[in-house]
Every structure is written in structure tokens, then in C-alpha cells.
Amino acid sequence: MTNRRDLIDDALLRPGRLEVQVEIGLPDEAGRVQILEIHTAKMRENNLLAPDVDLADLAVQTKNFTGAEIEGLVRAAQSTAMNRFIQLKNNFEIDPEAVEKILIRREDFYHALEHDIKPAFGPADDNLDLYVANGEW
């Protein structure tokens, strides 16, 4: 089973081989907001999500992301937030008060967008104007 039709052998795609093929496209902006709400629900319940995190803005920033990539973004932001409380000296140390202090902030999500998670299906943004000279291709 795969979510990439282009990776399936053409012989398997001939008529009579696979009776049902379901193509699920990328989520739209409203769908991305819902996916972000699902994956940040426990953070909100436990007051771990900073007030500066705007899920609607993140949905705009995650154009061309799959649901799995959005989940990865949330996990990467959590990881970035947790790394603020880990000190590597001679051994591995965690701030004992980290549980009370940890907060996933907007900057954690933007760090994950910049360094960790990229969309597999096209660019994250539509900067076609950069490639168009004088309004022509």
C-alpha cells in the first residue's frame, strides 16, 4: 500500500488489476487548520501552547503540506521547545523544573518550518514572481 501513485508499477494499474483507486489531495487551508488543531489539542489542554501560536497563520505557512508533514511539524516544534531545557555538559542534563516551564512557542514552529520539515509535493510557498522576467516565462 502506498500514497504515491507514481511509485506503483504500471502493470498493477492496468484495467482489472486494482478495482478501486482513491486519490486524496493535499488539504486546503481550512483542512490544515483542523489538522493543526488535532495535533495540538493535548498541548492546549495542558497549557503547553504559548498564546503567540496562531494556528490559522501556520495553516497559511504550510501550503502544499500533507497531514503527515503537518504532524511532523508539530512534533519538530515540540522537540525544539524541549531542547531549550537540555544541557549537554559532561553528561545529559535536563532542567528539573522544565515540566513547569516548557512552552511551545511560535518561534518553535517557525524554526521547524525553516530547518526540519519541508513539503514533498511542491514548494512551501508560491514565489513564481521570482522566476518570471518582465511578466513573461
N, C-alpha and C positions, 0 to 999 in steps of 0.2 A: 504494500500500500504506500502511496506517495501523494504528496500535494503538488508535485511538479509534473505536469502532463508531458513536458518536453523531455523528461527523463525516461518515459515509458517507451519500450521498443515498439516500432511501427507495426510489427506483426501482431502485437497484442491489441492494437487499436483497429484492426480490420473489422468490418461488419460481422457480427455474430460472435465475437470474442468476449467483449465486455458489454453487457446489456445496458448498464446504467453508468453514465459518466456525469458526475456532478462537479461543476466548476463554481467555486466560491471565490468571489473577487475580494479585493482589498476593502477594508472597512472605510466608510466615509467619515467625515469629521464627527458627526453625532455618534457613530458606532465606536470611534476611537475614544470619545469621552466616556461611553459606557464601559469599554474595556478598562480604561484607567480607573474608573470608579470601582469596578470589581476587584482589581488587583491592589488598590489602595484602601479597601474597606477596613481591613484589620488595623491598618496604620491609623485611620481616622478614629476607629473605636477606642484605640489605646492611646490617643493623643500623641502619636509619634509623627504626624504630618504637620509641618510648620504652616502657619497661616499664609505665608507668602507663596505657597504652591497653588497655582491656578491650573486645574485640570483642563479647562477649555483652551487655555493658551498652549498647554502641552499637546493637546489634540491637533492644534494647528501646526505645531512644530514636527509632528510625527506623520506627516503626509507620506504615503507610499509604504508605511509600516504595516506588517501583518499583526494579528493579535499576539502571536508568539513573540514577535520582536518588541511589542509594547510591554508584554510581561517581562521580557529580558531587561528592558529599560528600567522598569520599576525595581527589579532585583539589583541592577547595577547601581541605582541611586541609593538603595539600602546599604549596599556594600561600601559605597563612597562615604556615606554618613558614619558607618561603623568604623571605618579606617581612621577617622578623626580621634578615636579613643584607644587606638592600639599603638603602643610604643615598642619599637624594636631596639633593644639595647643589647645586652649580652644574652638575653632570653626574650621570650614573648611575654609582654605585659599588657594587661587590659586595665584601664581605669576602673577601680571598684565602684565608682559612682556613675558609671556610664549608663546603666539602666535608667536612672532618673534623668540624665542629661541628654540622652540621644534624641535627636530630632532630624527627620529627613526634610531638607530644605530645598527650595527652588534651585539653588546652585548645584545641589547634588544631581538633580535631574538633568540640568544643562551640562554638567561635567560628563554624565553618562552619554548624552546625545553627542557630545563633541568627541569623546575618546573611546567609548565602549561599543555602542550599538549603532549600526548603520542599516538602512533598509536594503533588502536583497533585490527588490523589484523597482529599479529606477532610483534616481537621485532623491535625497530627502527634501530638496527644495526645487522649485522651478525657476532657475536663473537662466532661462533661454535667452534673455536680453543680452547676456554677456557674450553669446555666441553669434548673435545677429549683427551684421555690419550694415549701417545705413538702412535698416528696416528690410534688408533682403538676406536670403540664405546664401 
